[in-house]
C-alpha cells in the first residue's frame, strides 16, 4: 500500500519486510518513497517546490529506518 505525501513510508509492514529479507539481499525500505519523489519531479518538470511533501516523506522514512536500525544493532559479540 503506497503512502500519501506527508505519511511515513517506514511502517510496521516495511520493517517486517526488511527484517525478514535474506541476509545477502539488499533492501532499502524507503525506496518506494524515493521513487514517488522522482516521479513527482518528472511530472512537474523538475519543480522541486511542488514535491516537498514527497521529499519530506523520504527523509522521514530514512531517519526512522536509521534510528531503528541503530537502536536494534547488536555489538560484535551480540
C-alpha positions as CSV (number, residue, x, y, z in Angstrom):
1,X,0.0,0.0,0.0
2,X,1.5,3.3,-1.1
3,X,1.6,6.1,1.5
4,X,0.5,9.6,0.7
5,X,2.7,12.6,0.8
6,X,3.4,13.5,4.4
7,X,2.8,10.0,5.7
8,X,5.8,7.9,6.9
9,X,6.9,5.3,4.4
10,X,8.7,3.4,7.2
11,X,5.8,1.4,8.6
12,X,5.5,-1.8,10.6
13,X,4.9,-3.6,7.4
14,X,8.1,-2.3,5.7
15,X,10.0,-3.0,9.0
16,X,8.8,-6.6,8.9
17,X,9.8,-7.0,5.2
18,X,13.2,-5.6,5.9
19,X,13.8,-7.8,9.0
20,X,12.7,-11.0,7.1
21,X,14.7,-10.4,3.9
22,X,17.6,-12.8,3.1
23,X,20.9,-11.6,4.7
24,X,22.6,-11.3,1.3
25,X,19.7,-9.3,-0.3
26,X,19.9,-5.6,-0.2
27,X,16.7,-3.8,0.6
28,X,16.0,-0.1,1.0
29,X,12.7,0.1,2.8
30,X,12.4,3.7,1.7
31,X,12.9,3.0,-2.0
32,X,9.2,3.4,-2.7
33,X,9.2,6.9,-1.1
34,X,12.3,7.7,-3.2
35,X,10.6,6.5,-6.4
36,X,7.5,8.6,-5.6
37,X,9.6,11.7,-5.2
38,X,11.4,11.1,-8.5
39,X,8.1,10.6,-10.3
40,X,6.8,13.8,-8.8
41,X,9.8,15.6,-10.2
42,X,9.2,14.1,-13.6
43,X,5.5,15.0,-13.6
44,X,6.3,18.6,-12.6
45,X,9.2,19.4,-14.9
46,X,11.8,19.3,-12.1
47,X,10.0,21.9,-9.9
48,X,11.3,20.8,-6.5
49,X,8.9,23.0,-4.6
50,X,5.9,21.0,-5.9
51,X,7.4,17.8,-4.5
52,X,8.3,18.9,-1.0
53,X,5.8,16.5,0.7
54,X,7.4,13.6,-1.2
55,X,10.9,14.7,-0.2
56,X,9.9,15.0,3.5
57,X,8.3,11.6,3.4
58,X,11.5,10.1,2.1
59,X,13.6,12.0,4.6
60,X,11.4,10.9,7.5
61,X,11.5,7.3,6.3
62,X,15.3,7.3,6.1
63,X,15.6,8.9,9.5
64,X,13.2,6.4,11.2
65,X,14.9,3.5,9.5
66,X,18.4,4.5,10.6
67,X,17.2,5.2,14.1
68,X,15.5,1.8,14.4
69,X,18.5,0.1,12.8
70,X,21.0,1.7,15.1
71,X,18.7,1.0,18.2
72,X,18.5,-2.7,17.3
73,X,22.1,-3.1,16.2
74,X,23.9,-5.7,18.1
75,X,27.6,-5.4,19.0
76,X,30.3,-7.6,17.6
77,X,29.7,-10.3,20.3
78,X,26.0,-9.6,20.1
